[in-house]
Amino acid sequence: MPVTGIFWETLVCISVVALGNAVVGVDVDPGCQKLLKDSKISHLVSPKTYTFQDEGAEYEYQLGVCSNVVEGSKTAVTQRELTHELKRTTAVGRLNGTHLVQRRDYVELTYYFGDTYHTHCSNTHRTARIMFVCDPCGGRGSPRVVEEYTTDSKASGNSHCFYLFEWATSDVCSAAPGRFIVCKPSGLGPGSIFLIVLLSVGAAYLLLGFLYKRFIARAKGAEQCPNYFFWSTCGDHVADGCDFICRSKPRAVQMKPIPSVGRGDHQLDISEDDFD
């Protein structure tokens, strides 16, 4: 086979692989994207799929904003069992049933036409309601499941069942005039990190120093403390430094008394003329 033919075959294979990787994933629904075009959450529309679990880790959810989470379908929200043997996946809401409600400090995005219930809710379709609530310090945010609300009234023949999700984000907050919000950074600050490092270094110094003095230098008692002489005189040095820096008047010189030495009578040079 000519070199040119091999080159073109290789190029075609690479293109097919690249296109195949691009197709795998999710697509943005044009109708839903048009509905959310002028809303507060319009910039959240993307092919990204958000995966999260409930508090009991019994179910795993996948959610997309105007995007299908299952390739080649209109499914916007799915629920997958984690504890059941079958690990079934259920469609909770679809893109062909998108509804949007926008208020001052929240936006409600609803996906209708999910899979039907089997034993309750009068065999109606599942519904996913995503409440985008205001969190000034939440940034883009991410969804979390709140509850599966089920009310089945056989007497009236009405049922109201839906999955409720909450999405705290700063994008739906309305700016109030004269209102300033200071958001604290998440995680540890520089001061906390410095304090942790300082305490860790101090603990390592004491422990390693004690082991060295105890088992290598064979020290006993208080001398097992690392740099015992320095720490025992540290208070004196600090006091001397404060006395030198903070004293405003010169310190009076105190004369030390000269100890007297007793002398006996036989040591005194006394003549008889002294008594005349």
KENU-666482 format. One record per residue: residue number from 1; residue in three letters; y, x, z of N, C-alpha, C in turn. Coordinates in steps of 0.2 Angstrom, whole numbers, padded with zeros to 4 digits. Example, Ala and Ser with C-alpha at 12.3 -4.5 7.8 and 13.67 -1.06 7.14 Angstrom:
BEGIN
   resi   resn    n.c2    n.c1    n.c3   ca.c2   ca.c1   ca.c3    c.c2    c.c1    c.c3
      1    ALA   -0028    0066    0039   -0022    0062    0039   -0016    0066    0039
      2    SER   -0011    0064    0035   -0005    0068    0036    0000    0064    0039
***
This chain:
BEGIN
   resi   resn    n.c2    n.c1    n.c3   ca.c2   ca.c1   ca.c3    c.c2    c.c1    c.c3
      1    MET   -0006    0004    0000    0000    0000    0000    0006    0004    0000
      2    PRO    0011    0003   -0004    0017    0007   -0004    0021    0007    0002
      3    VAL    0025    0012    0003    0029    0013    0010    0034    0007    0010
      4    THR    0036    0005    0005    0041   -0001    0005    0038   -0007    0007
      5    GLY    0032   -0008    0005    0028   -0014    0007    0027   -0014    0015
      6    ILE    0025   -0009    0017    0023   -0008    0024    0030   -0009    0028
      7    PHE    0035   -0007    0026    0042   -0007    0029    0044   -0015    0030
      8    TRP    0043   -0018    0024    0045   -0025    0024    0040   -0030    0029
      9    GLU    0034   -0028    0029    0029   -0032    0033    0031   -0031    0040
     10    THR    0032   -0024    0042    0034   -0023    0049    0040   -0027    0051
     11    LEU    0045   -0027    0046    0051   -0030    0048    0050   -0038    0049
     12    VAL    0046   -0041    0045    0044   -0048    0045    0041   -0049    0052
     13    CYS    0036   -0045    0054    0033   -0046    0060    0038   -0046    0066
     14    ILE    0042   -0041    0066    0047   -0040    0072    0051   -0046    0072
     15    SER    0053   -0049    0066    0058   -0055    0066    0054   -0061    0069
     16    VAL    0048   -0062    0067    0044   -0067    0069    0043   -0067    0077
     17    VAL    0042   -0061    0079    0041   -0060    0087    0048   -0062    0090
     18    ALA    0053   -0060    0087    0060   -0061    0090    0061   -0068    0090
     19    LEU    0060   -0072    0084    0061   -0079    0084    0057   -0083    0089
     20    GLY    0051   -0080    0089    0046   -0084    0094    0048   -0083    0101
     21    ASN    0051   -0077    0103    0054   -0077    0110    0060   -0081    0111
     22    ALA    0064   -0082    0106    0070   -0086    0106    0068   -0093    0107
     23    VAL    0063   -0095    0104    0061   -0102    0104    0059   -0104    0111
     24    VAL    0055   -0100    0114    0052   -0101    0120    0058   -0102    0125
     25    GLY    0058   -0108    0129    0063   -0109    0134    0066   -0116    0133
     26    VAL    0072   -0117    0133    0075   -0124    0133    0080   -0124    0128
     27    ASP    0082   -0131    0126    0087   -0132    0122    0092   -0137    0125
     28    VAL    0099   -0136    0123    0104   -0141    0125    0104   -0147    0121
     29    ASP    0104   -0153    0124    0104   -0159    0121    0111   -0160    0118
     30    PRO    0113   -0162    0112    0119   -0163    0109    0123   -0169    0112
     31    GLY    0119   -0174    0113    0122   -0181    0116    0124   -0180    0123
     32    CYS    0120   -0177    0127    0122   -0175    0134    0128   -0171    0134
     33    GLN    0128   -0166    0130    0133   -0161    0130    0140   -0164    0128
     34    LYS    0140   -0169    0124    0146   -0172    0122    0148   -0177    0127
     35    LEU    0143   -0180    0131    0145   -0184    0137    0148   -0180    0142
     36    LEU    0146   -0174    0143    0149   -0170    0149    0155   -0165    0146
     37    LYS    0157   -0166    0140    0162   -0162    0137    0168   -0161    0141
     38    ASP    0171   -0167    0143    0177   -0167    0147    0177   -0168    0154
     39    SER    0171   -0167    0157    0169   -0168    0164    0171   -0161    0168
     40    LYS    0170   -0162    0175    0171   -0156    0179    0165   -0151    0179
     41    ILE    0160   -0153    0176    0154   -0149    0176    0152   -0147    0169
     42    SER    0157   -0147    0165    0155   -0146    0158    0153   -0139    0157
     43    HIS    0156   -0134    0161    0154   -0127    0160    0147   -0126    0163
     44    LEU    0144   -0130    0166    0137   -0130    0169    0132   -0131    0164
     45    VAL    0134   -0134    0158    0129   -0136    0153    0127   -0129    0149
     46    SER    0120   -0128    0150    0118   -0122    0147    0110   -0123    0147
     47    PRO    0107   -0118    0143    0099   -0119    0142    0096   -0116    0149
     48    LYS    0099   -0115    0154    0096   -0112    0160    0093   -0117    0164
     49    THR    0087   -0115    0166    0083   -0120    0170    0083   -0118    0178
     50    TYR    0084   -0122    0182    0085   -0121    0189    0078   -0123    0192
     51    THR    0075   -0118    0196    0068   -0120    0199    0069   -0119    0207
     52    PHE    0067   -0124    0210    0068   -0124    0218    0062   -0128    0221
     53    GLN    0061   -0128    0227    0056   -0132    0231    0060   -0136    0236
     54    ASP    0056   -0141    0239    0058   -0145    0244    0057   -0141    0251
     55    GLU    0059   -0144    0256    0059   -0141    0263    0052   -0139    0265
     56    GLY    0047   -0144    0263    0040   -0143    0266    0036   -0139    0261
     57    ALA    0039   -0137    0255    0036   -0133    0250    0030   -0136    0247
     58    GLU    0030   -0143    0247    0025   -0147    0244    0026   -0148    0236
     59    TYR    0032   -0148    0234    0034   -0149    0227    0038   -0144    0224
     60    GLU    0038   -0142    0218    0042   -0138    0215    0046   -0142    0209
     61    TYR    0052   -0141    0209    0056   -0145    0204    0060   -0140    0199
     62    GLN    0060   -0143    0193    0064   -0139    0188    0069   -0144    0185
     63    LEU    0075   -0141    0185    0081   -0146    0183    0085   -0142    0178
     64    GLY    0088   -0146    0173    0092   -0143    0168    0098   -0147    0167
     65    VAL    0104   -0144    0166    0110   -0148    0165    0111   -0149    0157
     66    CYS    0109   -0155    0155    0109   -0157    0148    0104   -0152    0144
     67    SER    0099   -0150    0147    0094   -0146    0144    0087   -0148    0146
     68    ASN    0083   -0147    0141    0076   -0149    0143    0072   -0144    0146
     69    VAL    0068   -0145    0151    0065   -0140    0155    0058   -0139    0152
     70    VAL    0055   -0143    0147    0049   -0143    0144    0050   -0142    0137
     71    GLU    0047   -0137    0134    0049   -0136    0127    0046   -0141    0122
     72    GLY    0051   -0143    0118    0049   -0149    0113    0049   -0156    0116
     73    SER    0053   -0157    0121    0053   -0163    0124    0060   -0165    0127
     74    LYS    0061   -0171    0129    0068   -0173    0132    0068   -0173    0139
     75    THR    0064   -0169    0142    0063   -0170    0150    0068   -0165    0153
     76    ALA    0072   -0168    0157    0078   -0164    0161    0076   -0162    0168
     77    VAL    0071   -0166    0171    0069   -0164    0178    0062   -0165    0178
     78    THR    0058   -0161    0181    0051   -0161    0182    0049   -0160    0190
     79    GLN    0044   -0163    0192    0041   -0162    0199    0034   -0159    0198
     80    ARG    0032   -0154    0201    0025   -0151    0201    0023   -0151    0208
     81    GLU    0016   -0153    0208    0013   -0153    0215    0011   -0146    0216
     82    LEU    0012   -0144    0223    0010   -0137    0225    0004   -0137    0230
     83    THR    0003   -0142    0233   -0002   -0143    0238   -0008   -0146    0236
     84    HIS   -0007   -0151    0231   -0013   -0155    0228   -0017   -0150    0223
     85    GLU   -0024   -0152    0223   -0028   -0148    0219   -0027   -0148    0212
     86    LEU   -0025   -0154    0209   -0023   -0155    0202   -0017   -0152    0200
     87    LYS   -0012   -0151    0205   -0005   -0148    0203   -0002   -0151    0197
     88    ARG   -0002   -0158    0197    0001   -0162    0192    0008   -0161    0191
     89    THR    0011   -0161    0185    0018   -0161    0184    0020   -0168    0181
     90    THR    0026   -0170    0184    0028   -0177    0183    0035   -0176    0180
     91    ALA    0037   -0180    0175    0044   -0180    0173    0048   -0185    0177
     92    VAL    0053   -0183    0180    0057   -0187    0184    0063   -0190    0181
     93    GLY    0066   -0187    0176    0071   -0190    0172    0071   -0186    0165
     94    ARG    0074   -0190    0160    0074   -0188    0153    0082   -0188    0150
     95    LEU    0083   -0184    0145    0089   -0183    0142    0092   -0189    0139
     96    ASN    0087   -0193    0136    0089   -0199    0132    0091   -0205    0137
     97    GLY    0092   -0204    0143    0094   -0209    0148    0099   -0206    0153
     98    THR    0104   -0202    0150    0109   -0198    0154    0115   -0203    0155
     99    HIS    0117   -0203    0162    0123   -0207    0164    0127   -0203    0168
    100    LEU    0134   -0203    0167    0139   -0199    0171    0144   -0203    0175
    101    VAL    0145   -0202    0181    0150   -0205    0185    0154   -0199    0188
    102    GLN    0161   -0199    0187    0165   -0194    0189    0171   -0197    0194
    103    ARG    0171   -0194    0200    0176   -0196    0205    0180   -0190    0207
    104    ARG    0184   -0191    0212    0189   -0186    0214    0186   -0180    0216
    105    ASP    0181   -0180    0221    0178   -0174    0224    0170   -0174    0223
    106    TYR    0168   -0178    0218    0161   -0177    0217    0159   -0180    0210
    107    VAL    0154   -0178    0207    0152   -0180    0200    0144   -0182    0201
    108    GLU    0142   -0188    0198    0135   -0190    0199    0132   -0190    0192
    109    LEU    0127   -0186    0191    0124   -0186    0184    0117   -0189    0185
    110    THR    0115   -0194    0181    0109   -0197    0182    0105   -0197    0176
    111    TYR    0098   -0195    0177    0094   -0195    0171    0089   -0201    0173
    112    TYR    0088   -0206    0168    0084   -0211    0168    0077   -0210    0164
    113    PHE    0073   -0215    0164    0067   -0215    0160    0062   -0209    0161
    114    GLY    0061   -0208    0168    0056   -0203    0170    0049   -0207    0169
    115    ASP    0044   -0203    0171    0037   -0206    0171    0037   -0212    0176
    116    THR    0033   -0217    0174    0032   -0223    0179    0028   -0222    0185
    117    TYR    0030   -0225    0190    0026   -0225    0196    0020   -0229    0195
    118    HIS    0015   -0227    0199    0008   -0229    0198    0006   -0235    0204
    119    THR    0008   -0234    0210    0006   -0238    0215    0012   -0241    0219
    120    HIS    0018   -0239    0218    0024   -0242    0221    0030   -0243    0216
    121    CYS    0036   -0245    0219    0042   -0246    0215    0041   -0250    0209
    122    SER    0036   -0255    0210    0035   -0260    0204    0033   -0257    0198
    123    ASN    0030   -0251    0198    0029   -0247    0192    0035   -0246    0187
    124    THR    0040   -0245    0190    0046   -0244    0186    0047   -0236    0184
    125    HIS    0051   -0234    0180    0052   -0227    0178    0056   -0223    0184
    126    ARG    0054   -0217    0185    0057   -0213    0189    0064   -0211    0187
    127    THR    0069   -0210    0192    0076   -0208    0190    0078   -0202    0195
    128    ALA    0082   -0198    0192    0084   -0192    0195    0092   -0193    0195
    129    ARG    0094   -0192    0202    0102   -0193    0203    0104   -0186    0206
    130    ILE    0108   -0182    0202    0111   -0176    0204    0118   -0177    0207
    131    MET    0120   -0176    0213    0126   -0177    0216    0130   -0170    0216
    132    PHE    0135   -0169    0212    0139   -0163    0212    0144   -0164    0217
    133    VAL    0144   -0161    0223    0149   -0162    0228    0153   -0156    0229
    134    CYS    0159   -0157    0232    0164   -0152    0233    0162   -0147    0238
    135    ASP    0162   -0140    0236    0161   -0135    0241    0166   -0129    0239
    136    PRO    0172   -0129    0242    0177   -0124    0240    0175   -0117    0239
    137    CYS    0170   -0115    0243    0167   -0108    0244    0160   -0108    0240
    138    GLY    0158   -0113    0237    0152   -0113    0234    0151   -0109    0227
    139    GLY    0156   -0108    0224    0156   -0105    0217    0152   -0110    0212
    140    ARG    0148   -0107    0208    0144   -0111    0203    0139   -0115    0207
    141    GLY    0136   -0113    0212    0131   -0116    0216    0124   -0117    0213
    142    SER    0120   -0121    0216    0113   -0122    0214    0111   -0129    0217
    143    PRO    0106   -0132    0214    0103   -0138    0216    0098   -0137    0222
    144    ARG    0098   -0143    0226    0093   -0143    0231    0091   -0151    0231
    145    VAL    0084   -0152    0233    0082   -0159    0234    0084   -0161    0240
    146    VAL    0086   -0168    0241    0088   -0171    0247    0082   -0176    0249
    147    GLU    0080   -0180    0245    0075   -0185    0246    0072   -0188    0240
    148    GLU    0066   -0192    0241    0064   -0197    0236    0065   -0203    0239
    149    TYR    0070   -0207    0237    0071   -0214    0240    0067   -0219    0236
    150    THR    0063   -0223    0240    0059   -0228    0238    0060   -0234    0242
    151    THR    0062   -0240    0238    0063   -0246    0241    0060   -0251    0237
    152    ASP    0054   -0254    0239    0051   -0259    0235    0051   -0266    0238
    153    SER    0054   -0271    0235    0054   -0277    0238    0050   -0282    0233
    154    LYS    0044   -0284    0236    0040   -0288    0232    0042   -0295    0232
    155    ALA    0046   -0297    0237    0048   -0304    0237    0053   -0306    0232
    156    SER    0058   -0301    0231    0063   -0302    0226    0061   -0299    0219
    157    GLY    0056   -0295    0219    0054   -0292    0213    0058   -0286    0211
    158    ASN    0063   -0284    0215    0067   -0278    0213    0065   -0272    0217
    159    SER    0066   -0267    0214    0065   -0260    0217    0070   -0255    0215
    160    HIS    0072   -0251    0220    0077   -0246    0219    0074   -0239    0221
    161    CYS    0072   -0235    0216    0068   -0229    0218    0072   -0223    0214
    162    PHE    0073   -0218    0217    0076   -0212    0213    0075   -0206    0218
    163    TYR    0075   -0200    0214    0075   -0194    0217    0083   -0191    0218
    164    LEU    0084   -0190    0224    0091   -0188    0225    0092   -0180    0226
    165    PHE    0096   -0177    0222    0097   -0170    0222    0105   -0169    0224
    166    GLU    0106   -0163    0227    0113   -0161    0229    0115   -0154    0226
    167    TRP    0121   -0154    0223    0123   -0148    0220    0130   -0146    0223
    168    ALA    0130   -0142    0227    0137   -0140    0230    0140   -0135    0226
    169    THR    0146   -0136    0223    0150   -0132    0219    0157   -0133    0220
    170    SER    0161   -0127    0218    0168   -0128    0219    0171   -0131    0213
    171    ASP    0168   -0132    0208    0170   -0135    0201    0173   -0142    0202
    172    VAL    0170   -0146    0206    0172   -0153    0207    0177   -0154    0212
    173    CYS    0179   -0149    0215    0185   -0149    0220    0191   -0151    0217
    174    SER    0195   -0155    0220    0202   -0157    0217    0207   -0153    0221
    175    ALA    0211   -0149    0218    0216   -0145    0221    0221   -0149    0224
    176    ALA    0222   -0148    0230    0228   -0152    0234    0234   -0148    0234
    177    PRO    0240   -0150    0233    0246   -0146    0234    0247   -0143    0241
    178    GLY    0249   -0137    0241    0250   -0134    0247    0244   -0133    0252
    179    ARG    0238   -0133    0249    0232   -0132    0252    0228   -0126    0250
    180    PHE    0228   -0121    0255    0225   -0115    0253    0218   -0114    0258
    181    ILE    0213   -0112    0254    0207   -0111    0258    0205   -0104    0257
    182    VAL    0203   -0101    0263    0201   -0094    0263    0193   -0094    0264
    183    CYS    0190   -0092    0259    0182   -0092    0260    0180   -0085    0262
    184    LYS    0176   -0086    0267    0173   -0080    0270    0167   -0077    0266
    185    PRO    0167   -0070    0265    0162   -0068    0261    0155   -0069    0264
    186    SER    0150   -0070    0260    0143   -0071    0263    0140   -0064    0264
    187    GLY    0136   -0064    0269    0133   -0058    0271    0137   -0054    0276
    188    LEU    0135   -0048    0278    0138   -0044    0283    0144   -0041    0280
    189    GLY    0149   -0040    0284    0155   -0037    0282    0155   -0029    0283
    190    PRO    0160   -0026    0281    0160   -0018    0282    0160   -0017    0290
    191    GLY    0163   -0020    0294    0163   -0019    0301    0156   -0020    0304
    192    SER    0153   -0025    0302    0146   -0026    0305    0141   -0021    0302
    193    ILE    0142   -0019    0296    0138   -0013    0293    0139   -0007    0297
    194    PHE    0145   -0005    0298    0147    0001    0302    0144    0001    0309
    195    LEU    0144   -0005    0312    0142   -0005    0319    0134   -0005    0319
    196    ILE    0131   -0008    0314    0124   -0007    0314    0122    0000    0313
    197    VAL    0125    0004    0308    0123    0011    0307    0125    0015    0313
    198    LEU    0130    0014    0316    0132    0018    0322    0127    0017    0328
    199    LEU    0125    0011    0329    0120    0009    0334    0113    0012    0332
    200    SER    0111    0012    0326    0105    0015    0323    0105    0023    0324
    201    VAL    0110    0026    0322    0111    0033    0323    0111    0035    0331
    202    GLY    0114    0031    0335    0114    0033    0342    0107    0032    0345
    203    ALA    0104    0027    0343    0097    0026    0346    0092    0031    0343
    204    ALA    0093    0033    0337    0089    0039    0334    0090    0045    0338
    205    TYR    0097    0046    0339    0099    0053    0343    0096    0053    0350
    206    LEU    0096    0047    0354    0093    0047    0360    0086    0048    0360
    207    LEU    0082    0044    0356    0075    0044    0356    0072    0051    0354
    208    LEU    0075    0054    0348    0072    0060    0346    0074    0066    0351
    209    GLY    0080    0066    0353    0083    0071    0358    0078    0071    0364
    210    PHE    0077    0065    0367    0072    0064    0373    0065    0067    0372
    211    LEU    0063    0065    0366    0056    0068    0364    0056    0076    0364
    212    TYR    0061    0078    0361    0062    0086    0360    0062    0089    0367
    213    LYS    0067    0086    0371    0068    0089    0378    0062    0088    0382
    214    ARG    0058    0083    0381    0052    0081    0386    0046    0086    0384
    215    PHE    0044    0086    0377    0038    0089    0375    0039    0096    0373
    216    ILE    0045    0098    0370    0045    0104    0367    0049    0109    0372
    217    ALA    0055    0107    0375    0059    0111    0380    0056    0110    0387
    218    ARG    0051    0106    0388    0048    0105    0395    0053    0103    0400
    219    ALA    0058    0099    0398    0063    0098    0403    0061    0092    0408
    220    LYS    0064    0092    0414    0062    0087    0419    0068    0083    0421
    221    GLY    0067    0077    0424    0073    0074    0427    0078    0072    0422
    222    ALA    0084    0072    0425    0090    0071    0420    0091    0075    0415
    223    GLU    0088    0081    0415    0089    0086    0410    0085    0084    0403
    224    GLN    0081    0079    0404    0078    0076    0398    0083    0073    0393
    225    CYS    0089    0071    0395    0094    0068    0391    0096    0073    0386
    226    PRO    0097    0072    0380    0099    0077    0375    0107    0079    0377
    227    ASN    0108    0085    0376    0115    0088    0378    0117    0086    0385
    228    TYR    0113    0087    0389    0114    0084    0396    0121    0087    0399
    229    PHE    0121    0094    0398    0127    0097    0401    0134    0095    0398
    230    PHE    0134    0093    0391    0140    0091    0388    0141    0084    0391
    231    TRP    0137    0079    0391    0138    0073    0393    0140    0072    0401
    232    SER    0137    0077    0405    0139    0077    0412    0146    0079    0413
    233    THR    0148    0083    0409    0155    0086    0410    0160    0082    0405
    234    CYS    0158    0077    0401    0162    0074    0396    0168    0070    0400
    235    GLY    0166    0067    0406    0171    0063    0409    0177    0068    0412
    236    ASP    0175    0074    0414    0180    0079    0416    0185    0081    0410
    237    HIS    0182    0082    0405    0186    0084    0399    0190    0078    0397
    238    VAL    0188    0072    0397    0192    0066    0395    0198    0066    0400
    239    ALA    0196    0066    0406    0202    0066    0412    0207    0071    0411
    240    ASP    0205    0077    0409    0209    0083    0408    0214    0082    0402
    241    GLY    0211    0079    0397    0215    0077    0391    0220    0072    0392
    242    CYS    0218    0067    0396    0223    0061    0397    0228    0064    0402
    243    ASP    0226    0068    0406    0231    0071    0411    0236    0076    0407
    244    PHE    0234    0079    0402    0238    0084    0398    0243    0080    0394
    245    ILE    0240    0074    0390    0244    0071    0385    0249    0066    0389
    246    CYS    0246    0062    0394    0250    0056    0396    0255    0058    0402
    247    ARG    0254    0064    0405    0258    0065    0411    0265    0067    0409
    248    SER    0271    0064    0412    0278    0064    0410    0281    0070    0414
    249    LYS    0279    0071    0420    0282    0076    0424    0278    0082    0425
    250    PRO    0280    0088    0426    0276    0094    0427    0273    0093    0434
    251    ARG    0266    0095    0435    0263    0094    0441    0265    0099    0446
    252    ALA    0266    0097    0452    0268    0102    0457    0262    0107    0459
    253    VAL    0264    0113    0460    0259    0118    0461    0257    0118    0468
    254    GLN    0251    0117    0469    0248    0117    0476    0246    0123    0478
    255    MET    0248    0126    0484    0246    0132    0487    0240    0131    0491
    256    LYS    0235    0135    0489    0229    0135    0493    0230    0139    0499
    257    PRO    0228    0136    0505    0229    0139    0511    0224    0145    0512
    258    ILE    0227    0151    0515    0223    0157    0515    0219    0157    0522
    259    PRO    0212    0157    0521    0208    0156    0527    0210    0162    0532
    260    SER    0211    0161    0538    0212    0166    0543    0206    0169    0546
    261    VAL    0206    0175    0547    0200    0178    0550    0201    0180    0557
    262    GLY    0197    0178    0561    0198    0179    0568    0196    0187    0570
    263    ARG    0201    0189    0575    0200    0196    0577    0199    0197    0585
    264    GLY    0195    0201    0587    0194    0202    0594    0199    0206    0598
    265    ASP    0199    0206    0604    0204    0210    0608    0203    0217    0607
    266    HIS    0197    0219    0606    0196    0226    0605    0198    0229    0598
    267    GLN    0200    0224    0594    0202    0226    0587    0210    0226    0587
    268    LEU    0213    0224    0592    0220    0224    0592    0223    0231    0595
    269    ASP    0228    0233    0592    0231    0240    0594    0237    0239    0598
    270    ILE    0235    0237    0605    0240    0236    0610    0241    0241    0615
    271    SER    0247    0244    0615    0248    0249    0620    0251    0247    0627
    272    GLU    0251    0251    0632    0254    0249    0638    0261    0247    0638
    273    ASP    0265    0250    0634    0272    0249    0633    0274    0242    0631
    274    ASP    0269    0239    0628    0271    0232    0626    0271    0227    0632
    275    PHE    0268    0229    0637    0269    0225    0643    0274    0226    0648
    276    ASP    0278    0232    0646    0284    0233    0650    0290    0229    0649
***
